[in-house]
Amino acid sequence: MKKIQVKKQYFWYDSPLIALGIVVLVILVGISVIRFKQNYDRARDRYLDQQEQLQRVQEQEAKLEEDLMFFRTDRGKEELIRTQFPVVRDGEEMILFIDESKGLQQ
């Protein structure tokens, strides 16, 4: 009687080389995902910092625009001149307060 030879079927997971290749591939994909996440976090942090800085600059710009509009008026010009220089209008008198503890400065 003749023996029947049954050919054993090999699956992809039967070969240790293929299994090793899959493990290496999974590790490389994992490393790539971790690096992508780190880069994403750094970019997000930079973006949020830039957004905060932009908001501060916009607030500063709004304040400067408000001051500019005020100093364009006659009242604003007068206030600016009075704070920068010791001047008075005709008919006004100036009162100077001197702190004696500091003494007179020349």
C-alpha positions in Angstrom: 0.0 0.0 0.0 1.0 3.4 -0.9 1.4 6.1 1.8 -0.4 9.3 1.1 1.7 12.2 1.7 -0.1 15.2 3.1 1.6 18.5 2.4 1.7 20.6 5.4 0.3 24.1 4.8 2.4 26.9 6.2 0.7 30.0 7.4 2.4 33.4 7.7 2.6 33.1 11.4 4.4 29.7 11.2 7.6 31.3 10.0 9.7 32.9 12.7 11.3 35.3 10.3 7.9 36.7 9.3 6.8 36.9 12.9 10.0 38.8 13.8 9.4 41.2 10.8 5.9 41.9 12.1 7.2 42.6 15.6 9.8 44.9 14.3 7.2 46.7 12.1 4.9 47.1 15.1 7.7 48.6 17.2 8.7 51.0 14.4 5.1 52.1 13.9 4.8 52.6 17.7 7.9 54.7 17.8 6.6 56.8 14.9 3.3 57.4 16.7 5.1 58.5 19.9 7.3 60.9 17.9 4.3 62.3 16.1 2.5 62.8 19.4 5.5 64.6 20.9 5.8 66.9 17.9 2.0 67.6 18.0 2.2 68.5 21.7 5.1 70.9 21.1 3.4 72.5 18.1 0.2 72.9 20.1 2.0 74.5 23.1 3.7 76.9 20.7 0.4 77.7 19.1 -1.3 78.4 22.4 1.7 80.6 23.5 1.4 82.6 20.2 -2.4 82.9 20.7 -1.8 84.3 24.2 0.8 86.7 22.9 -1.4 87.8 20.1 -4.3 88.5 22.6 -1.9 90.6 24.8 -0.7 92.6 21.8 -4.3 93.2 20.6 -5.3 94.4 24.1 -2.2 96.7 24.1 -3.1 98.0 20.7 -6.7 98.7 21.8 -5.4 100.6 24.8 -3.0 102.6 22.7 -5.7 103.4 20.1 -7.9 104.6 23.0 -5.1 106.8 24.4 -4.4 108.2 20.9 -8.1 109.1 20.4 -8.1 110.8 23.8 -4.9 112.8 23.1 -6.2 114.0 19.8 -8.9 115.9 21.7 -8.3 119.4 23.2 -8.8 117.9 26.7 -6.3 115.2 26.0 -3.7 117.7 24.7 -4.2 119.9 27.7 -3.8 116.9 30.1 -0.7 115.8 28.3 0.9 119.2 28.4 0.0 119.7 32.1 1.5 116.4 33.2 4.7 116.8 31.1 5.4 120.5 31.9 4.6 122.7 34.9 2.4 125.2 33.1 -0.9 127.0 33.9 -3.4 128.9 31.9 -3.7 132.7 32.1 -5.5 133.6 35.3 -4.7 130.3 37.1 -2.3 130.0 40.0 0.0 127.1 40.7 0.5 125.7 44.2 3.6 123.7 44.8 3.8 121.2 47.6 7.4 120.6 48.8 8.1 117.5 51.0 10.4 118.9 53.7 11.7 115.5 54.6 13.4 115.2 51.3 14.7 118.7 51.3 15.0 121.1 48.4 16.5 119.7 45.3 18.2 122.0 42.9 
